[in-house]
């Protein structure tokens, strides 16, 4: 059988999970045929990794303005989109209109207009968009899905979901392009899309009404100065005053960060090591949201980015009982280590409390790999022998519904009013 041909647009740190899977474990059915980016240095580094670590031949590279020519010259079947969030729609739509299917990193896009454009293009072309929600596949999250789907707690009436990012991983969003809400949609879109998708998946429902409050309270210059903290530098690599700053990183100390960002900076000026207590931050770090779902369940959700530990707590109350899940995760800095360590589970407690009966500890297998073992399962689902996707696969509808909760929350932050999701996008 002919191998399925893939191209990747966006060769930053997130791309590695995909090209490594194709090159290492799934090369019998798949092949990577080209790279595309705004930055030649990053593409050259990716080629170097593919040659030296995986024994592949050098791949052709294309700047983004030659994206269409790349599709024609390589006869690619699928485009993998791992570029900056605000550009996802550009490559998704162009690929669909060129007759290609798409695999895109979350979030699918960053605003309502772009979301509508993607939906319209999928419907018009009949092509596929798959969103890589790896947390669905994590064994503990799959176990929650199984309990709810089997009726273990009956109809779910309420959900309490608390996600904690620590001062290593959480701070990292305030160093890089995510700190500008125009790039990422803020953490309600970039990060919480994972969590909102999980709830949609667990409940098998969709958000109806969203109300939220969010603010920048910890990071940023003004907040630091209020606490008596003075950090008079815009970036931290090679800055003597930043050597004792626990929030600072030095890009030259990580070979991957140096190659992808420090050495590539001369091409586009992108600084990966901006001061988290500097100016120019337009995203929130403290967020609280309430969501009513079409199933009539109600969720209270919080995201905080300066916690002393990394992970989450989620609880479900239903007509026949309760579920409690607590997960501790390994903290990380993107491109600062192995991608297999990103979000790896290091402590899981899952409890099922029947309304009338003895509570039980639900056994969950601790799997190695990023995102609680979800990465490996998802990659096998995407690139394995069937290439068809299973019950955990997420399509463009899932991608839209996850970001619409976050976009509605952002709107509510600004207006102080609840937002009806159906007023934003119609399917």
C-alpha positions in Angstrom: 0.0 0.0 0.0 1.1 3.5 -0.8 2.2 5.5 2.2 0.1 8.5 3.3 2.0 11.7 2.7 2.2 14.4 5.3 3.5 18.0 5.4 4.0 20.1 8.6 3.4 23.8 8.7 5.0 25.4 11.8 8.2 23.8 12.9 8.4 25.1 16.5 8.5 22.8 19.5 5.0 21.4 19.1 5.8 19.9 15.7 8.2 17.4 17.1 5.5 15.1 18.6 4.1 14.6 15.1 7.2 14.2 13.1 8.8 12.0 15.7 5.8 9.7 15.6 5.8 9.4 11.8 9.6 8.8 11.7 10.0 6.5 14.7 6.9 4.4 15.1 4.6 4.7 12.1 6.9 4.9 9.1 5.5 1.8 7.6 2.2 3.5 6.7 3.2 7.2 6.7 5.9 9.5 5.5 6.7 13.2 6.0 7.5 14.8 2.7 8.0 18.6 3.4 8.3 21.3 6.0 6.8 24.8 5.9 7.4 27.8 8.2 8.1 31.5 8.3 11.6 30.8 9.5 14.3 28.9 7.6 16.5 28.4 10.6 13.8 26.5 12.4 13.1 24.3 9.3 16.9 23.6 9.0 17.0 22.5 12.7 14.0 20.2 12.1 15.8 18.7 9.1 18.9 18.2 11.2 16.9 16.3 13.8 15.2 14.1 11.2 18.5 13.2 9.6 20.7 12.7 12.8 18.1 11.2 15.1 15.8 9.3 12.7 18.0 8.6 9.7 15.8 10.3 7.2 16.8 12.1 4.1 16.7 15.9 4.0 13.2 17.2 3.4 12.3 20.1 1.1 11.5 23.3 2.9 9.0 26.0 1.9 8.2 29.4 3.3 4.6 30.0 4.1 4.1 32.1 1.0 4.8 28.9 -1.0 2.3 26.8 0.9 0.2 26.0 -2.1 3.2 25.2 -4.3 4.3 22.8 -1.6 1.0 20.9 -1.7 1.3 20.6 -5.5 4.9 19.6 -5.6 4.8 17.0 -2.8 1.3 15.6 -3.6 0.7 15.6 0.1 -2.4 13.9 1.5 -2.6 15.5 4.9 -1.4 18.9 6.3 -0.4 19.0 10.0 -0.9 22.5 11.4 1.4 23.4 14.3 1.9 27.1 13.6 1.0 30.0 15.9 -2.6 29.8 16.9 -3.9 32.9 15.1 -2.7 31.5 11.7 -4.2 28.0 12.0 -7.3 29.0 10.0 -5.1 30.2 7.1 -3.5 26.8 6.5 -6.6 24.7 7.4 -8.7 26.6 4.9 -6.1 26.6 2.1 -5.4 22.8 2.6 -9.1 22.0 2.5 -9.7 24.0 -0.6 -6.7 22.2 -2.2 -8.4 18.9 -1.5 -6.3 17.9 1.5 -7.3 16.7 4.9 -6.0 18.4 8.0 -4.7 17.5 11.4 -4.4 20.6 13.6 -3.1 21.4 17.0 -5.5 22.8 19.5 -7.0 25.4 19.5 -8.5 25.0 16.1 -8.6 28.8 15.8 -8.8 31.9 17.9 -12.0 33.8 17.1 -15.6 33.4 16.0 -15.0 34.8 12.4 -12.2 32.3 11.7 -14.2 29.5 13.3 -17.1 30.2 10.9 -14.8 30.2 8.0 -13.4 26.8 8.8 -16.8 25.3 9.3 -18.1 26.7 6.0 -15.0 25.4 4.2 -15.3 21.9 5.7 -18.9 21.7 4.6 -18.2 23.0 1.1 -15.2 20.8 0.4 -16.2 17.7 2.3 -12.7 17.3 3.6 -11.7 16.3 7.1 -10.3 18.4 10.0 -9.1 16.5 13.0 -8.2 18.4 16.2 -5.5 16.7 18.4 -7.2 16.6 21.8 -4.7 14.2 23.4 -6.2 14.6 26.9 -9.2 12.5 25.8 -6.9 9.5 25.4 -5.3 9.7 28.8 -6.3 6.5 30.8 -7.7 8.4 33.7 -9.8 10.7 31.5 -11.0 7.7 29.5 -12.0 6.0 32.8 -14.1 8.9 33.7 -15.8 8.8 30.3 -16.5 5.1 30.8 -18.1 5.5 34.2 -20.4 8.3 33.0 -21.3 6.6 29.7 -22.1 3.4 31.6 -24.6 5.2 33.8 -22.4 4.9 36.9 -23.5 8.2 38.4 -26.8 8.5 36.4 -27.5 11.9 34.8 -24.8 14.4 35.5 -26.2 17.6 37.2 -23.0 19.5 38.1 -19.3 19.6 37.5 -16.5 21.3 39.4 -13.3 21.6 37.5 -10.1 23.2 38.8 -7.0 23.3 36.7 -3.7 24.5 38.2 -0.6 25.6 36.2 2.5 26.1 38.3 5.2 28.8 38.2 7.2 26.8 35.7 4.7 25.8 33.1 2.1 28.5 33.8 4.7 31.2 33.7 5.9 30.0 30.3 2.7 31.3 28.6 3.7 34.8 29.7 7.2 34.6 28.2 6.2 33.9 24.6 3.8 34.7 21.9 0.8 33.5 23.9 1.1 36.6 26.1 -0.5 38.6 23.3 -4.2 37.7 23.2 -4.3 38.4 19.5 -2.0 35.5 18.9 -3.6 32.9 21.2 -7.1 34.0 22.2 -5.8 34.0 25.7 -5.6 31.0 28.0 -9.4 30.5 27.8 -8.8 29.5 24.2 -5.3 28.3 24.0 -5.1 26.2 27.2 -8.7 25.8 28.4 -9.8 24.4 25.0 -8.3 21.1 26.3 -10.5 21.2 29.4 -13.7 22.4 27.8 -13.3 19.7 25.2 -12.9 17.1 28.0 -16.2 18.2 29.6 -18.0 18.2 26.3 -16.7 14.7 25.7 -17.4 13.4 29.2 -21.0 14.8 29.2 -21.6 14.2 25.5 -23.2 17.6 25.4 -22.5 21.1 24.2 -22.1 24.5 26.0 -25.3 26.6 26.0 -24.6 29.6 28.3 -21.3 30.9 29.6 -20.5 33.5 32.2 -17.0 34.3 33.5 -14.6 36.7 35.2 -10.9 36.9 34.5 -8.1 39.2 35.2 -4.3 39.6 35.2 -3.4 39.6 38.8 0.0 37.9 39.2 2.1 38.4 36.1 2.9 41.7 34.3 4.8 44.8 35.4 2.1 46.6 37.3 1.3 43.5 39.5 5.0 42.9 40.2 5.5 46.5 41.2 2.5 46.3 43.6 4.3 43.4 45.3 7.5 45.4 45.5 9.2 43.3 42.7 11.4 45.2 40.3 12.7 43.4 37.2 14.1 46.1 34.9 14.7 43.9 31.8 12.6 43.0 28.8 14.1 39.6 28.3 16.2 37.2 30.3 18.8 35.4 28.2 22.3 36.7 29.0 21.0 39.3 31.5 23.0 39.4 34.7 20.1 40.8 36.7 17.9 37.8 35.7 20.3 35.2 37.0 18.6 35.0 40.3 15.0 35.4 38.9 13.2 32.1 39.4 10.9 33.0 36.6 13.7 33.7 34.1 15.0 31.3 31.4 18.2 31.4 29.4 17.6 30.1 25.9 21.3 29.3 25.4 21.2 26.7 28.3 18.8 24.4 26.4 20.1 23.1 23.1 16.6 22.8 21.6 15.5 26.3 22.7 18.7 27.7 21.4 18.3 26.0 18.0 14.6 26.8 17.6 14.6 30.3 19.0 17.8 32.0 19.9 19.6 31.0 16.7 16.5 31.7 14.7 15.7 35.1 16.2 17.7 37.1 13.5 15.1 36.1 10.9 11.9 37.2 12.6 12.8 39.0 15.8 10.7 36.6 17.9 11.9 36.6 21.6 11.0 33.4 23.4 12.4 34.6 26.8 10.4 37.7 27.5 10.1 38.9 31.1 6.9 37.6 32.7 6.9 40.7 34.9 7.3 43.0 31.9 4.9 45.1 29.8 2.8 43.9 26.8 0.9 41.1 28.4 -2.8 41.1 27.4 -4.0 37.7 28.6 -5.5 36.8 32.0 -3.8 34.6 34.6 -6.8 34.2 37.0 -10.0 32.9 35.4 -13.4 31.7 36.8 -16.2 30.4 34.5 -19.7 29.0 34.8 -21.2 27.0 31.9 -24.6 25.6 31.5 -24.7 22.7 29.0 -27.6 21.7 26.7 -27.9 18.6 28.9 -28.8 21.0 31.8 -25.6 20.2 33.7 -23.8 23.2 35.1 -20.0 23.5 35.5 -17.9 25.8 37.7 -14.4 26.0 36.2 -11.2 27.8 37.3 -7.8 28.2 35.7 -4.9 29.7 37.7 -1.4 30.0 36.3 0.8 30.6 39.4 0.1 27.5 41.6 2.6 25.6 43.7 1.8 22.4 41.9 0.6 21.3 38.4 -2.5 19.3 37.7 -6.2 19.3 38.2 -9.2 18.3 40.3 -12.6 17.5 38.8 -15.8 16.3 40.4 -19.1 15.2 39.0 -22.4 15.0 40.8 -25.2 12.9 39.3 -28.5 11.4 40.0 -26.8 8.1 41.1 -23.6 9.2 42.6 -20.4 11.2 42.4 -16.9 10.9 40.7 -13.8 12.6 42.0 -10.5 12.7 40.0 -7.3 14.3 41.2 -4.3 14.3 38.9 -0.8 15.6 39.6 1.3 16.3 36.5 4.9 16.8 35.7 5.6 20.5 35.1 7.6 21.5 32.1 8.8 24.4 29.9 8.0 23.9 26.2 11.0 22.8 24.2 13.0 22.7 27.5 13.2 18.9 27.7 11.7 15.7 26.2 8.2 16.1 24.7 7.4 12.7 26.4 7.5 14.5 29.8 5.0 17.2 28.9 2.1 16.8 31.2 3.1 13.3 32.2 1.0 12.0 35.1 2.8 11.4 38.4 -0.1 10.9 40.7 -3.7 9.9 40.1 -6.6 9.3 42.4 -10.0 8.4 40.9 -13.0 7.7 43.2 -16.5 6.5 42.4 -19.2 7.2 45.1 -22.5 5.4 44.2 -25.5 7.1 45.8 -26.4 3.9 47.6 -23.4 1.7 48.0 -19.8 1.5 49.0 -17.4 4.0 47.5 -14.6 2.5 45.4 -11.2 3.5 44.2 -11.2 3.1 40.4 -7.9 1.5 39.2 -6.1 3.4 36.5 -3.0 2.2 34.7 -0.2 4.8 34.9 1.1 5.1 31.4 4.3 6.8 30.4 4.3 9.6 27.9 3.1 13.1 27.6 -0.3 14.3 28.8 -0.9 11.4 31.1 -0.1 8.8 28.4 -2.6 10.4 26.1 0.0 11.4 23.5 1.0 7.9 22.6 -2.6 6.6 22.4 -3.6 9.5 20.2 -0.6 9.2 17.9 -1.4 5.5 17.4 -5.0 6.4 16.6 -3.9 9.0 14.1 -1.0 7.3 12.4 -1.7 3.6 13.1 -2.7 1.0 10.5 -6.3 2.0 10.2 -5.7 5.8 10.1 -9.4 6.1 10.7 -9.7 7.4 14.2 -11.7 5.8 17.0 -14.3 6.9 19.5 -11.8 9.4 21.0 -11.1 11.3 17.8 -12.1 14.9 17.6 -13.3 16.6 14.5 -14.0 20.2 13.5 -17.3 20.3 15.5 -15.4 19.3 18.6 -12.7 21.8 17.8 -15.4 24.6 17.4 -17.3 23.7 20.6 -14.2 23.7 22.7 -13.1 27.1 21.7 -16.6 28.6 21.7 -16.7 28.1 25.5 -13.5 30.0 25.8 -14.5 32.7 23.3 -17.8 33.2 25.2 -15.9 33.4 28.4 -13.6 36.1 26.9 -16.7 38.0 25.8 -18.2 37.7 29.3 -14.9 39.0 30.9 -15.4 42.2 28.9 -19.1 42.8 29.2 -19.9 41.2 32.6 -22.8 39.5 31.0 -23.6 35.8 30.2 -23.2 34.7 26.6 -25.4 32.3 24.6 -23.1 30.1 22.6 -25.7 29.5 19.8 -25.7 33.2 19.1 -22.0 33.0 18.2 -21.9 30.2 15.6 -24.5 28.0 14.0 -23.7 24.6 12.6 
